[in-house]
Amino acid sequence: MVSSPVTLPTGADEAGGPPSFKFYELRDNLLSRQLHLIDRLPGAVETPELLIVPDTNALLADPALAQWVLGDEPATIVVPQQVVAELDRKKAEGNEKVAKKADSIIRRFREYGRRGDTLAGVKLVGKRLFKELPDSPDMSLVPDLDPNHADDRILASAVAISAAHTSSRVVLVTRDRNLQNKARLRGLVAIDVSDI
């Protein structure tokens, strides 16, 4: 919502004397409103952090999330709903090796759930947290992406995370070069799981 500009009085009363009490009251009220708006900005109320968003192939390649490190800064590994759904599907697919890996990752997520609410975030180790996103992304934020394409939904989740956490750095982790390029076109950092 854009508010109309407010014109402040010069402060002097009609006789040219010092500003009236009403002037100071108006000024303080306007300043208070501005400070309230500033306090509501995401960067003003949240601590900047590193948010790591893995896709399914990154988790299958390296499921040891507690060992994922990008520097020494605190990090939260944020797993989109689409990734969990893909892992569940892979448990039922014909490739036995992939099904076992997917099942192992889902069991690991359940184990994290014993530590607390994974939707709110739970501690992994050191300065790293684990968090699951329960909802599908709002594809209207990225209308050029295909809502029926799994990788595009994962990318839409990463874009939504970045939009919701403007003071944080979002990194998409994927082995898929095409997905890396799509992410970079949208201003996101995208790296291969081997670089983590």
Secondary structure by P-SEA (a helix, b strand, c coil): ccccbbbbccccccccccccaaaaaaaaaaaaaaaaaaaacccccccbbbbbbbcaaaaaaccccccccccccbbbbcccaaaaaaaaaaaacccaaaaaaaaaaaaaaaaaaaaccccccccccccbbbbbbccccccccccccccccaaaaaaaaaaaaaaacccbbbbbbcccaaaaaaaaaacbbbbccccc
